[in-house]
Amino acid sequence: MRNPRQAEEPFVARVLRQVFIGFPLALAEKIEGVLRQLEKPKKAWWFVLVMGAVSAALVLGGGAFWRFIARIFGFHLWDPSWKIILGLGVFYLAYLAGLMPVFLLVAWFNREAKDSLFKRRHEKRPASDLLVRRHRLRSTRHQVYAGESFYRRKPVYLTNDQRVMHTHVLGSTGTGKTESVLLPILAHDIAHKKGAIVIDGKGDKELLDRILYLVEATGRMNDFHYFSLAHPNESHTYNPLLRGNATELKDKLIGSMAWSEVFYRDMAEQAALTLLKAFLDAGRYVTFRDLYTCLTDEHSLGRLAKEVTDVSIQDDLAVMVRRFKDNKKFLSGLMANLFIASRSEFSALLDVPEPEIDLLRVYEQNEICYFALDLERYQDTSRRLGRMILQDIRAVSSYVKSDMSKLNRHFFPVFVDDAASFLDLNFIDFLNKARAAGFGIMLLHQSLADLEFRGAMNFPKQVIENTNIKIILRQDDPQSIERLAKIGGTSRTMISTYQTEEKLLGKGLTGVGSIREGQTFRIDPDLIRALRLGEAVMLWKSPSFFTDYVQLDFIGYPTFKGVWPVSKKGKSAGTRKPTKKTQSVRPPEESTDILQTPPEGREDDSEYPFERLDNLHKTPAMPEKTEETEGPSA
């Protein structure tokens, strides 16, 4: 059935409606739009100046203007016809002036209605430096300030209980993973007397300077350890084979190497396990040089067999001696890797029986350890050593769970920058079990595609499943963006349709439309594409599901002004014998250091540690507002 035709509005009625309603309302909308911009006086000062000048000119020079017009056209203002025109003009101006507040109110409600249809539910509002500083100083030992919500205007904190379920940070090159995520959280941990291990694949000297600044500002230089492949003269020594039983050491060694054939890997595992059991049985420290010597020198292997007391190990060594000539064929890969570790320029840092860096002691005493692995200069060696460090951390985690009571365990963060270069297929088991030992691992890399290696297509899914917190900076790959948006899921929303009509100053809403329920992404894919430097989307699923669009914290660009390396005299080395157990030490809940002592007049001492670092915490100036894409709901 056809709808009856509506009667057409008379022409006079349309004209009167436009004159008395359309034009005043359009003028009110323009004025309301300008008033909204008055929050930025540098942009709107000219408008106020021009409007004031025009008003003053009309008031002061109105009579002279009309007299000038009358003289040109030769009429008198007080003729009856002009009296009517002037009266109508004065009436219309009085009408506009008297009802303009009402029209401004209507224009404001119309703008709010348009915002609900054309714009996102929340407007992006960057936080001020003062607000960021206030929220940062509320960080405690048990929670760290991560940033400010653009939508909710509330701080976002990450608790230790959340971080111990691990953090996954994704961001393209130059998006601020180090400056906005790693360094601010590390600064918090250092200021609150926590320990930390940082594995950096870039080996950037600038990052070392910033970490040294943080360590020096908090008076923790004696707790700091530094290992660098590019600067062996400034580096502390580290032996990844220092701790563990024979099987653990074998896994560290073999797991750090890339194998193309399972047969050669099995042969290398068999030989490495036999040698490591012999070293530990003989009470000798395990070094790469000694392992290489036993594989390449038959007399050294025979001398090791004489030092062993276990009969079964002696028999295994005897078999190796008889097959010594075949070792070069079947163990060539193991020999080559051990040769590189024991004969390279930095072998003096690794091939030591009592190194200065002992990761178990680092955990127990809440020390700070920074590994600078230069992937650009030493690509294969850095990858191999990075995997070995992760295996060493895994061995410490196993020791903590098996030999320490739950009361003696504590939260300990591990930061792995350029993580995709160091992970292997066995890393997922470590993520699954590291939580029980208190290790909170943060993985930082560029894209999910980085994790698709060695034909393990499920590896990215496993990393996603085993990390609670996701911090997503700008992404460029469409497939990664789509997958990350799906991780955030969807939420119910009301989808509006509307009608428009031509008005005096353009199209406008008629007020007629419809609303229906639908689904929308919590994380808009377009938002991930358009994230700026220092901005991120954050989500986690524990303790409750959460998504938000966040202005991340920023540490600034501090530079260490002191001298490094500090004299190593007095540094205690790892003097553990192969069979000795190290007693664990429970860190105090509250430190008695001066950083934890509030100054006079301060009531809350939980805020004080960051004041020593507050001069380097400067929030970067946000770019000018432009048209923005819709983001996730809070």
Rosetta blueprint (number, residue, H / E / L):
1 M L
2 R L
3 N L
4 P L
5 R L
6 Q L
7 A L
8 E L
9 E L
10 P L
11 F H
12 V H
13 A H
14 R H
15 V H
16 L H
17 R H
18 Q H
19 V H
20 F H
21 I H
22 G H
23 F H
24 P H
25 L H
26 A H
27 L H
28 A H
29 E H
30 K H
31 I H
32 E H
33 G H
34 V H
35 L H
36 R H
37 Q H
38 L H
39 E H
40 K L
41 P H
42 K H
43 K H
44 A H
45 W H
46 W H
47 F H
48 V H
49 L H
50 V H
51 M H
52 G H
53 A H
54 V H
55 S H
56 A H
57 A H
58 L H
59 V H
60 L H
61 G H
62 G H
63 G H
64 A H
65 F H
66 W H
67 R H
68 F H
69 I H
70 A H
71 R H
72 I H
73 F H
74 G L
75 F L
76 H L
77 L L
78 W L
79 D L
80 P H
81 S H
82 W H
83 K H
84 I H
85 I H
86 L H
87 G H
88 L H
89 G H
90 V H
91 F H
92 Y H
93 L H
94 A H
95 Y H
96 L H
97 A H
98 G H
99 L H
100 M H
101 P H
102 V H
103 F H
104 L H
105 L H
106 V H
107 A H
108 W H
109 F H
110 N H
111 R H
112 E H
113 A H
114 K H
115 D H
116 S H
117 L H
118 F H
119 K L
120 R L
121 R L
122 H L
123 E L
124 K L
125 R L
126 P L
127 A L
128 S L
129 D H
130 L H
131 L H
132 V H
133 R H
134 R H
135 H H
136 R H
137 L L
138 R L
139 S L
140 T E
141 R L
142 H L
143 Q E
144 V E
145 Y E
146 A E
147 G E
148 E E
149 S E
150 F L
151 Y L
152 R L
153 R L
154 K L
155 P E
156 V E
157 Y E
158 L E
159 T E
160 N H
161 D H
162 Q H
163 R H
164 V L
165 M L
166 H L
167 T E
168 H E
169 V E
170 L E
171 G L
172 S L
173 T L
174 G L
175 T L
176 G L
177 K H
178 T H
179 E H
180 S H
181 V H
182 L H
183 L H
184 P H
185 I H
186 L H
187 A H
188 H H
189 D H
190 I H
191 A H
192 H L
193 K L
194 K L
195 G L
196 A E
197 I E
198 V E
199 I E
200 D E
201 G L
202 K L
203 G L
204 D L
205 K H
206 E H
207 L H
208 L H
209 D H
210 R H
211 I H
212 L H
213 Y H
214 L H
215 V H
216 E H
217 A H
218 T L
219 G L
220 R L
221 M H
222 N H
223 D H
224 F E
225 H E
226 Y E
227 F E
228 S E
229 L L
230 A L
231 H L
232 P H
233 N H
234 E H
235 S L
236 H L
237 T L
238 Y E
239 N L
240 P L
241 L L
242 L L
243 R L
244 G L
245 N L
246 A H
247 T H
248 E H
249 L H
250 K H
251 D H
252 K H
253 L H
254 I H
255 G H
256 S L
257 M L
258 A L
259 W L
260 S L
261 E L
262 V H
263 F H
264 Y H
265 R H
266 D H
267 M H
268 A H
269 E H
270 Q H
271 A H
272 A H
273 L H
274 T H
275 L H
276 L H
277 K H
278 A H
279 F H
280 L H
281 D H
282 A L
283 G L
284 R L
285 Y L
286 V L
287 T L
288 F H
289 R H
290 D H
291 L H
292 Y H
293 T H
294 C H
295 L H
296 T H
297 D L
298 E H
299 H H
300 S H
301 L H
302 G H
303 R H
304 L H
305 A H
306 K H
307 E H
308 V L
309 T L
310 D L
311 V H
312 S H
313 I H
314 Q H
315 D H
316 D H
317 L H
318 A H
319 V H
320 M H
321 V H
322 R H
323 R L
324 F H
325 K H
326 D H
327 N H
328 K H
329 K H
330 F H
331 L L
332 S H
333 G H
334 L H
335 M H
336 A H
337 N H
338 L H
339 F H
340 I H
341 A H
342 S H
343 R H
344 S L
345 E L
346 F L
347 S H
348 A H
349 L H
350 L H
351 D L
352 V L
353 P L
354 E L
355 P L
356 E L
357 I E
358 D L
359 L H
360 L H
361 R H
362 V H
363 Y H
364 E H
365 Q L
366 N L
367 E L
368 I E
369 C E
370 Y E
371 F E
372 A E
373 L L
374 D L
375 L L
376 E L
377 R L
378 Y L
379 Q H
380 D H
381 T H
382 S H
383 R H
384 R H
385 L H
386 G H
387 R H
388 M H
389 I H
390 L H
391 Q H
392 D H
393 I H
394 R H
395 A H
396 V H
397 S H
398 S H
399 Y H
400 V H
401 K H
402 S H
403 D H
404 M L
405 S L
406 K H
407 L H
408 N H
409 R L
410 H L
411 F L
412 F E
413 P E
414 V E
415 F E
416 V E
417 D E
418 D L
419 A H
420 A H
421 S H
422 F L
423 L L
424 D L
425 L L
426 N L
427 F H
428 I H
429 D H
430 F H
431 L H
432 N H
433 K H
434 A H
435 R H
436 A H
437 A H
438 G L
439 F E
440 G E
441 I E
442 M E
443 L E
444 L E
445 H E
446 Q L
447 S L
448 L H
449 A H
450 D H
451 L H
452 E L
453 F L
454 R L
455 G L
456 A L
457 M L
458 N L
459 F H
460 P H
461 K H
462 Q H
463 V H
464 I H
465 E H
466 N L
467 T L
468 N L
469 I E
470 K E
471 I E
472 I E
473 L L
474 R L
475 Q L
476 D L
477 D L
478 P H
479 Q H
480 S H
481 I H
482 E H
483 R H
484 L H
485 A H
486 K H
487 I H
488 G H
489 G L
490 T E
491 S E
492 R E
493 T E
494 M E
495 I E
496 S E
497 T E
498 Y E
499 Q E
500 T E
501 E E
502 E E
503 K E
504 L L
505 L L
506 G E
507 K E
508 G E
509 L E
510 T E
511 G E
512 V E
513 G E
514 S E
515 I E
516 R E
517 E E
518 G E
519 Q E
520 T E
521 F E
522 R L
523 I L
524 D L
525 P H
526 D H
527 L H
528 I H
529 R H
530 A H
531 L L
532 R L
533 L L
534 G L
535 E E
536 A E
537 V E
538 M E
539 L E
540 W E
541 K L
542 S L
543 P L
544 S L
545 F L
546 F E
547 T E
548 D E
549 Y E
550 V E
551 Q E
552 L E
553 D L
554 F L
555 I L
556 G L
557 Y L
558 P L
559 T L
560 F L
561 K L
562 G L
563 V L
564 W L
565 P L
566 V L
567 S L
568 K L
569 K L
570 G L
571 K L
572 S L
573 A L
574 G L
575 T L
576 R L
577 K L
578 P L
579 T L
580 K L
581 K L
582 T L
583 Q L
584 S L
585 V L
586 R L
587 P L
588 P L
589 E L
590 E L
591 S L
592 T L
593 D L
594 I H
595 L H
596 Q H
597 T L
598 P L
599 P L
600 E L
601 G L
602 R L
603 E L
604 D L
605 D H
606 S H
607 E H
608 Y H
609 P H
610 F H
611 E H
612 R H
613 L H
614 D H
615 N H
616 L H
617 H L
618 K L
619 T L
620 P L
621 A L
622 M L
623 P L
624 E L
625 K L
626 T L
627 E L
628 E L
629 T L
630 E L
631 G L
632 P L
633 S L
634 A L
